[in-house]
């Protein structure tokens, strides 16, 4: 097993495609004072992103490993925004500052949504109007407590524990939260989980076999295969999120993405196709569906 730090582009519609990769590599280093790690790899990855996309506005979504001075400085120098998960067990001093400010400088907003069936979702957004200072950087704190209630048929409405599921999401960000943007900030932070679900989970269990051993002796071969896998997943993701493909799935309710790819592979292996079918005259654009469900 080898660790890799991956920069993925994630969207609300479900896209999670690779932009750049940086390997945590201690295998090829014979002499070193300190081992390579994910944080060090991020410094190299950030340099790649800035080189590849020098003018692209970027918002970094990251887990609780990243709230540190180096990460914040890189984002500041590159003019990037960030929304980072903020666990309870890190930066204790910052947690104390948040606790001290909550009584005087806290704002709240509640949103109630009706989901499918008898499910009700209530989202309580909380943020500090006063910015926080951490190692020379200014940042902000936001949280979202989501309560999902499902009223089963025949169940008493007065039951206080009415099948409630409560989840809390806490982030720190260099974006100034307000009543107009706090929902977008929290939803953006939660989109990080698409990296695991639509990204790595698809590559592990969706036919790409990411978890298999593709080279026992050559680290370079392993990395080359991984890069090719990311390119293949990117192409497939664009096709699967295209308006034509989504419309095809909607016309056949029992059809799945995996089954369509299987049929395509069977056709390519058993049929001689006319080359003229693949000729594209002029430029061709694949239009993505803004919102589509994953099957």
LINQUISUL-V539754 format. One record per backbone hydrogen bond with DSSP energy under -1.0 kcal/mol. CO is the residue of the C=O (numbers start at 1). NH is the residue of the N-H. E is the energy in kcal/mol with one decimal. If there is no record, write none. Layout:
CO | NH | E
CO | NH | E
This chain:
3 | 24 | -2.2
5 | 22 | -2.1
7 | 19 | -3.4
7 | 20 | -1.3
9 | 17 | -1.9
11 | 14 | -1.7
15 | 11 | -1.7
17 | 9 | -3.2
20 | 7 | -2.8
22 | 5 | -3.4
37 | 41 | -2.3
38 | 42 | -1.9
39 | 43 | -1.2
40 | 44 | -1.4
41 | 45 | -2.6
42 | 46 | -3.1
43 | 47 | -1.4
44 | 48 | -1.7
45 | 49 | -2.5
46 | 50 | -2.3
47 | 51 | -1.9
48 | 52 | -3.1
49 | 53 | -2.8
58 | 81 | -2.0
60 | 83 | -2.6
62 | 85 | -2.3
63 | 66 | -1.6
66 | 68 | -2.0
68 | 72 | -2.2
69 | 73 | -2.4
70 | 74 | -2.2
71 | 75 | -2.1
72 | 76 | -2.0
73 | 77 | -2.6
74 | 78 | -2.1
75 | 80 | -3.1
81 | 60 | -2.7
82 | 174 | -1.0
83 | 62 | -1.1
84 | 172 | -2.3
91 | 95 | -1.9
92 | 96 | -1.9
93 | 97 | -1.9
94 | 98 | -2.2
95 | 99 | -2.2
96 | 100 | -2.1
97 | 101 | -1.6
98 | 102 | -1.3
101 | 105 | -2.7
105 | 129 | -2.9
107 | 127 | -2.1
109 | 125 | -3.7
111 | 123 | -3.2
113 | 121 | -2.8
116 | 119 | -1.4
118 | 151 | -1.5
119 | 115 | -2.0
120 | 149 | -3.1
121 | 113 | -3.6
122 | 147 | -2.9
123 | 111 | -2.5
124 | 145 | -2.4
125 | 109 | -2.2
126 | 143 | -2.5
127 | 107 | -2.7
132 | 139 | -2.5
134 | 137 | -1.4
137 | 134 | -2.8
139 | 132 | -3.4
140 | 173 | -2.3
141 | 128 | -1.7
142 | 171 | -2.8
143 | 126 | -2.5
144 | 169 | -2.8
145 | 124 | -2.6
146 | 167 | -2.6
147 | 122 | -2.7
148 | 165 | -2.3
149 | 120 | -3.1
152 | 155 | -2.1
156 | 159 | -1.1
161 | 163 | -2.3
165 | 148 | -2.8
167 | 146 | -3.4
169 | 144 | -2.6
170 | 86 | -2.3
171 | 142 | -2.3
172 | 84 | -2.8
173 | 140 | -3.2
178 | 182 | -1.9
181 | 185 | -2.3
182 | 186 | -2.2
183 | 187 | -2.4
184 | 188 | -2.3
185 | 189 | -2.3
186 | 190 | -2.0
187 | 191 | -1.1
189 | 192 | -1.3
190 | 193 | -1.6
191 | 194 | -1.8
192 | 195 | -1.7
193 | 197 | -2.3
194 | 198 | -1.1
194 | 199 | -1.3
195 | 200 | -2.6
196 | 201 | -2.8
199 | 203 | -1.7
200 | 204 | -2.0
201 | 205 | -2.7
202 | 206 | -2.1
203 | 210 | -2.3
209 | 212 | -1.5
218 | 222 | -1.7
219 | 223 | -2.3
220 | 224 | -2.4
221 | 225 | -2.4
222 | 226 | -2.2
223 | 227 | -2.3
224 | 228 | -2.2
225 | 229 | -2.5
226 | 230 | -2.1
227 | 231 | -2.0
228 | 232 | -2.5
229 | 233 | -2.6
230 | 234 | -2.1
231 | 235 | -2.3
232 | 236 | -2.5
233 | 237 | -2.4
234 | 238 | -2.2
235 | 239 | -2.0
236 | 240 | -3.0
237 | 241 | -1.6
239 | 242 | -1.4
241 | 289 | -3.4
242 | 246 | -2.4
243 | 247 | -2.0
244 | 248 | -1.7
245 | 249 | -2.0
246 | 250 | -2.1
247 | 251 | -1.6
252 | 255 | -1.8
256 | 260 | -1.9
257 | 261 | -2.2
258 | 262 | -1.8
259 | 263 | -2.2
260 | 264 | -2.1
261 | 265 | -2.3
262 | 266 | -2.1
263 | 267 | -2.3
264 | 268 | -2.4
265 | 269 | -1.8
266 | 270 | -1.3
267 | 271 | -1.5
274 | 277 | -1.8
275 | 278 | -1.6
276 | 279 | -1.1
287 | 243 | -3.0
